[in-house]
Amino acid sequence: DPKPAGRPLLDRWVLSRLAAVEADCDALLARYDATGAARLLMDFVDNDVSKWYVRLARRRFYDVTTDDNRAAFATLHEVLSSTCRLLAPLAPFVSDWMYRALNGGACVHLADYRRGAGPATGGRDLALESAMAEVRELVRLGRAAREEAGVNVRQPLARMVCVTHGLDAAAHAVLADLTPLLAAEMNVKVVEYATSANALVTLEARPNFRALGKVFAKATPQAAAAVAALGAEALQAFERGDPVDINVGGREHRLAADDLTIVRKASGTLVVQQDGARFAAVDPTVSPELRNEGIAREVVSRTQRLRKESGLDVSDRIILRVAGSPAVTGAVRSHREWIAGEVLARDIVFLDAMAGHAGSVELELDGETATIALTKDV
């Protein structure tokens, strides 16, 4: 198996997170905080291992022939075995059952609670952990932007524009290497980074007439107009807490927090989501080529679901049969090789109709109709 230092960034990240969880669980149990340790392990297995690492690495588990496959299996084995050791004082029976299955019958209660230090364990990589945390936050905002735009997650988009927050120079360097992962997770062709949100959103001031009326009385409309006329630079300064004044009829007034609300509006066609100083924006425009790819991805998703419902093993090869409108069959033909690789199809057969074919399933794909069926390739 490849050494941890030579494995992909995703593997090195989860091993770094494992090292952090080991140290934290050890410290919590040393203080007899079993509840805190259990919650920490549950969050690690659920959010870091299952919903992020395994989901992003799942296609690497289809085979065992390449270094990439072996790295994925070795990493997951290490994570699960170590998690069993950390869980053993809290859930002694299920942790021992799983540990024995993973390690040739060895008892978890005779193993060291923590792994020894050294390069073999991967160790901590704080820059990688920070950069991956930023990627996950950008994905969260990007998905919210896609949802606001009404674009299915399986529909590819042309680009995503991001403004990061809180990364040091080392983490920024790692983020560049994680950009392909971010693009794949967001299903966009290009990810761009901006240094500020000025190109993504415009700032507008919405005056609070009630608060301004207490100060300006009959001159409130003129004060509201002065607030509404504030430019982006003044509004950014106001958000930072810098003093911003308006002049109404020769009277100076320093704006307070209650005097106005700052509203952000997306620039151009981009749909923007924000969390503090972090931004993610997607371009919802779908070209014909992107639409075809979206249909192909829907075919993959439905076929994977059909594989599961048919009780096939994850490594079983299939023959996939497709019938449908010209738009569907054209999209499948255009992405035939990619679809076959994703669903482990030895061949994709196109039919004019599939009436009466055993196990066929009718689909509606972006307004187009199709029917698919699969058989195990023997």
N, C-alpha and C positions, 0 to 999 in steps of 0.2 A: 504494500500500500504506500502511496506517496506520503512523505513526511508532512506534518501540519504546515510547515512554512512554505511548502511547494503546492499547497492546495488552493483552489479558487477562493476569492475574497469571501464569498458566502459561507464557505466551510470555516474559514479562519474567524469570521465574525461570531458564529454560533459557539465555537470553542472558546473564544474570548468571553462571551457571555456566560458560558458554563463555568469558567474560572472565577468570574465575579460572583456567581450564585453559590459556588462552593464556599468561598470565603465568607459570604454573608450568612449562609445557613449555619456554618460552623460558629460564627460569632453569636448568632441568635440562640442557638442551642446551648452555648456556653453560659448564656444568661437565663437559661430555662424558658425561653420564649418559643415554645413548640408551635403555637398558633402562627406567629410571625414567620417561622421557617416554613410551615406548611403552605401558607399563602404565597410566599415567595416562590416556592417550587411549582405551585399550581399555575401561577402567572407565567413562569418561565416555560413550562411545558405547553401551556395553552397558546400564549401569544407569540413567544419567540420560536419555539420548536415547531409546533403544529401549524399555526396560521401564517408563519413567515418562512422558516427554513424548509420544512418538508414541502410546503405548497410550491415554493419557488424552485426546489430541486427535484420535484417528483419525476420529471422525464429522465433524470439521470439514474433512476432506479430500474429502468426497463431492461438494462443489460449489465453484464459484469466484466466486459472485455477490455475496456479502456482505462487509462489512469483516472480519467474524470469519473467514471462509474465507481471505481474502487475507492477513490477519495470520498465520494458521497456515502457509500456504505460504511467505510471506516469511521467517518465523522459521526454518522447517525448512531453507529454501534457504541462509540465512545460516549456520546451524549446520553443515550438510554442507560448504559451500564452505570455511568456516574450518577445519573438521576436516581437509579435504584439504590445506590449506596447512600445518597443523601436522604432518601425517603425511608430507609430501613428502620430508623428508630421510631418513626411515626406510623408506618403501615408495614409491620414486619412480615406479613405473610405474602401479600401480593408482590411486594418488592423482591422477596426471595424467589418466588415462582418465576418472575420475569428475568431476574438475574441469572438463575440456573439455565433458563432457556437460551440466554444470550451468551453464556460463558461456560458451556460444556458441563453443566451440573455443579459448578462451584457455588458454595453458599455465600450469600451476600453478607451474612453476619460474621464471617471470618475474614472479610476483606477490609482494607483500610478505608476509613470514612472519606478521606480526601486523597486525591492523587498527589504524587510527589511533584515538586517543582522541576522545571527544566524544559528544554525545547520539545521533548516528546509530547508534552501536554498542550502545546500551543501557547499557553500563557495569556496575559492580558495585552490587548492592543487598543489603547484608549482612543487613538485617532480614528481607528476603524469603527469602534463602537459609536463614537460621536457622529461620524459621517453616515453610518447606517441609520441611526436614530433620525437624522435630518431627512434622509430619503423616505423613511416611513411617514414622517410628518408631511412631506411634500405629496406623497401618495394619498394621504388622507384628505388634504385640501384639493388635490387634483380630482379625486373621485367626487368630491362635493361639487366641484365646478362642472364635471361631466353630467352629474345628476341635474344640476340647475339648467344646463343646456339641453337636457332631455336626450342625451346620446348614450346608447347602450355601451357597456364596458367592453363588449367584444367588437365594437365598431372602431377600427383604427382611425386615428386622427393625424393630421399633418404635423402639428408641433405643440409643445408645451413650454411656457416661459415661467421661470422660477426666480424668486428673490429669497435667498437663504438668510438664516439668522443664528448668531451665536456660535459660529464655527471659527476655530483658530486656524492658523496657516497649515498645520499638519493635517487637520481634518478636511480642509478645503482641497488639499492635494489628493486625498483618498476619495473625496466626493467625485472628482473627475473620473476616477477608475470605476466608480459605482454608477455612473450615468447610464451605461447600457442597461443595467438592471432596472433603473428608474424608468427608462423609456419602454422596456418590455412590460413592466408592471402596469404602466399607464396606457400601454398600447398606443404609443405615439411614435412617429418616425424620427422626430428631432426634439431634443431637449436643449433649451437655451437658458443661460443664466444672466440675469440683469443685476446691476449693482444697486438699483433703487427701483421703486414701484412707479416712478414718474411716467414711464412709458406705458404702464399697464392701466393706471387709473387716473382720473382727474378728481381733484378735491373741490367741493362746493360747500359754502357756509349757509346753513339754514338758521336764520335769526329766530330767537325766542322772544316774541312780542311781549309776553307777560313780564319777563325779567327786564327787558329794555324799557318797558313802560314805567316801571318803578323809578327809573333814573331820568328818562327824557320826557315823560308825560306827553304833551301835544307834539313834541318833536320825534316821537317814536317811529313814524314812517321813515323819516330821514335817517334815523339811526339804523333801522333795519336795512335800508338801502346801502348804507355804508358797510354794514356787516356782510351783506350779500356780495358786495363788490370786492371783498378781500381776495387776493391772489393766492396761488398755490404756495409760494414762499412764506407768506404771512401765516397761512393755515398750518403749514408744517412747523413753523416756529411756535405757534400756539399749542400744537400737540406736544411739543417738547417741553412746554412749560415756560417758554420765553415770554416776556411781556409784549403784548400787541395792543396798540391804541387806535381808536377811531376819533375823528374830529367831526362834530355835528354843530354847525352854526358857530364855529369858533370855540366850542367847548370840547376839551380833551377828555376821553373816557378810556380807562384801561379795561379791556374785556375780561370778564370772569367766566368760569366754566359754565354757568347757567345761562349766559347770554346767547349762546349759539350751539348748534350741533353740526359737526363736520360729516358730510356725506361723501362716500366714494362711489364713483361711477366708472364702469369699465370703458377703456378707450378702444375704439374700433370694434372689430368683431369678436375680440377675446372675451371669454367668460372668466371672471376672476373670483378667487376665494382668498381670504386673508385670515391670519391668526397672529395678532400683534404685528411685528415687523416682518413676518414671513408671508410670502405670497405665492400662489400657484395659479396660472392662467392657461386655459386651453383654447385652441381655435376650433370651433365646432363645425367648420365648413367641411362637407364630405364630397369629395370628387367621385366620378364614376369608378376610378381605379380603387379608391378606398372603399367604396360601397361593395365592390366585388370581393375584396379581401374580407370585409365584414361578414358577407354571406358565407364565405369559406370557413371563417372562424365559428360561425353558428353551426355549420355542418359538423365541424369537429366536436363542439360541445355536445350536440345532440347524439352523435355517434358514441362518444365516451359514456354518456348516460345509458345508452342502449347496451353497450358492452357490460356495464355494471349490472343492469337489470337481467342480462342474459346469463350472469354467473361466470363470466370468463375470468381467467387469471390475468393479472396485470401484464404478463409477458406473452399471452396468447396472440398469434397472428390471425388476421381475418381477411375475408373477401367482402368488400363493401359494394353494394349496389345502390345506384342513385337514379331516380326518375323525377322529372319536374319541368318547370317552365324553362325557356331558353336562358333567362337571366340566371337561374340557379345552376343549370348544367354548364353554362359558360363560365361562371365563377369557379365551379369545382374543377373544370378542365384547366383553367388558368393557374390554379394552385394545387394541382393534382399531386405533385411530388411532396409538397409540404403537408397536405392533408394525410397522405398515406403514411408519412413518417410519424405524425402526431397520434394517429389511431392504430398504428401497427398493422396497416393493410398491405397484404402482398399485392393486391390488385384492386382497382376501382372500376367497376363495370357500369356503363351507362345504358339504361333501358328506356324505351318509349313509354312504357306503362308498367306498373307492378301490381296489378289487380290480382288478389288471391295469393300473393307471395307470402309464405309463412314468416311471421315475425316482422312484417313491414310496419313502419311507423310513418304517419303523415305529419308534415311540418309546415309551419308558416314562417318564412324567413324574410323579414323586412318587406312584408306585403306580397311576397312571392310564395307559391306553393311547391312542395316537393315531397317525395317519399323516399325513405332509405330503408335498407335491410342489410343485415350482416350474417355471415356464417363463419364458423371457425375453420381456419385453413389447416388441413391435415396433410 
